[in-house]
Amino acid sequence: MASNSSSIKVCGMQFSYEAQTPLFYDFNLDISPGSRCLLVGANGSGKTTLLKILAGKHMVGGRDVVQVLSGSAFHDTQLVCSGDLAYLGGSWSKTVGCAWSPVYSEGEIPLQGDFSAEHMIFGVEGIDPVRREKLIELLDIDLQWRMHKVSDGQRRRVQICLGLLHPFQVLLLDEVTVDLDVVARVDLLDFFKEECDQRGATIVYATHIFDGLETWATHLAYIQDGELKRAKKLTEVDELKSSANLLSVVESWLRSETKTEKKKPIKPPTQTQKTSPIGTSPFMSSRHMAYYR
Ligand SMILES: Nc1ncnc2c1ncn2[C@@H]1O[C@H](COP(=O)(O)OP(=O)(O)OP(=O)(O)O)[C@@H](O)[C@H]1O
């Protein structure tokens, strides 16, 4: 079980997508309440997968391997149903969205058809009206917007609003500010900061956009090829002490990563790999199997 001092605790996690080598192998992570943790890493390093695992969308190992708010991220469905654990991510196309809502199962929100923003937002039951008004104002949402006609940024605002209606304890964000204009992004980051400072909520935010995050984030977690290379308080990142900004620090990590990768000799396939039938992996075991939600 995760200790009371952890919002998120991952112990010895292994995970692979079907018929692939493990993306995560003996992965550990510990995030304390009130943290705003930036999750950084190259494309394909495993950020989205990790967030989905933390959101309970993939089953990994036993009940105690991935603990969120002292419960099992995958098994304790109440975590998501209560709104304590919220996930905002995925590409929100005109046809489908991915935001948690008690009205729509599996977090998938169908957008086909002529829905108004009001219909979607007020369709979620059990919401504090003051919080709802605050979010509508913060995200500058016009309740008359027709969801199949709005811009990507406007659609994203409604998605974010839906995902934040319940006062979450743990919020997992996968590059959600990408379509937002500068004002909406700054206001949203301020709102998140307030939620952590005032309610002790915990946020893990995977992003490639670092504007304004030096003063926003409390922690930084850096993943390379599914391996947690660094997990520190932002104030303890040596490179940031010497006035470099976050963008250049992460850029230098990613560039040195590429150089190391290029230096690696290309290994010939092993006998096991050569003889594996298509669709299976020599690394697969019941422990490695991924179950999708
Ligand atoms: N559904 C899937 N099936 C098989 N492999 C997958 C699947 N989703 C992701 N992967 C692989 O897992 C690895 C990690 O992908 P992931 O999306 O977690 O990376 P990421 O760090 O979020 O990347 P990005 O910065 O591009 O969003 C990649 O090699 C990717 O190809």
PDBQT file of the ligand as one rigid body, heavy atoms in Angstrom, charges set to zero:
ROOT
HETATM    1  N1  LIG A 301      -1.488   1.325 -28.200  1.00  0.00    +0.000 N 
HETATM    2  C1  LIG A 301      -0.197   1.067 -28.395  1.00  0.00    +0.000 A 
HETATM    3  N2  LIG A 301       0.207  -0.129 -28.878  1.00  0.00    +0.000 NA
HETATM    4  C2  LIG A 301       1.499  -0.411 -29.044  1.00  0.00    +0.000 A 
HETATM    5  N3  LIG A 301       2.506   0.440 -28.775  1.00  0.00    +0.000 NA
HETATM    6  C3  LIG A 301       2.181   1.650 -28.285  1.00  0.00    +0.000 A 
HETATM    7  C4  LIG A 301       0.820   2.036 -28.081  1.00  0.00    +0.000 A 
HETATM    8  N4  LIG A 301       0.801   3.288 -27.587  1.00  0.00    +0.000 NA
HETATM    9  C5  LIG A 301       2.084   3.677 -27.508  1.00  0.00    +0.000 A 
HETATM   10  N5  LIG A 301       2.915   2.702 -27.932  1.00  0.00    +0.000 N 
HETATM   11  C6  LIG A 301       4.377   2.740 -27.964  1.00  0.00    +0.000 C 
HETATM   12  O1  LIG A 301       4.826   2.955 -26.628  1.00  0.00    +0.000 OA
HETATM   13  C7  LIG A 301       5.906   3.867 -26.606  1.00  0.00    +0.000 C 
HETATM   14  C8  LIG A 301       5.568   5.018 -25.678  1.00  0.00    +0.000 C 
HETATM   15  O2  LIG A 301       4.499   5.751 -26.236  1.00  0.00    +0.000 OA
HETATM   16  P1  LIG A 301       3.832   6.961 -25.455  1.00  0.00    +0.000 P 
HETATM   17  O3  LIG A 301       2.664   7.412 -26.242  1.00  0.00    +0.000 OA
HETATM   18  O4  LIG A 301       3.581   6.558 -24.053  1.00  0.00    +0.000 OA
HETATM   19  O5  LIG A 301       5.010   8.040 -25.516  1.00  0.00    +0.000 OA
HETATM   20  P2  LIG A 301       5.009   9.591 -25.153  1.00  0.00    +0.000 P 
HETATM   21  O6  LIG A 301       6.202   9.834 -24.295  1.00  0.00    +0.000 OA
HETATM   22  O7  LIG A 301       3.697  10.000 -24.594  1.00  0.00    +0.000 OA
HETATM   23  O8  LIG A 301       5.227  10.256 -26.559  1.00  0.00    +0.000 OA
HETATM   24  P3  LIG A 301       4.798  11.708 -27.130  1.00  0.00    +0.000 P 
HETATM   25  O9  LIG A 301       5.718  12.720 -26.505  1.00  0.00    +0.000 OA
HETATM   26  O10 LIG A 301       5.051  11.557 -28.586  1.00  0.00    +0.000 OA
HETATM   27  O11 LIG A 301       3.357  11.919 -26.822  1.00  0.00    +0.000 OA
HETATM   28  C9  LIG A 301       6.158   4.280 -28.055  1.00  0.00    +0.000 C 
HETATM   29  O12 LIG A 301       7.227   3.514 -28.550  1.00  0.00    +0.000 OA
HETATM   30  C10 LIG A 301       4.881   3.917 -28.761  1.00  0.00    +0.000 C 
HETATM   31  O13 LIG A 301       5.129   3.539 -30.071  1.00  0.00    +0.000 OA
ENDROOT
TORSDOF 0
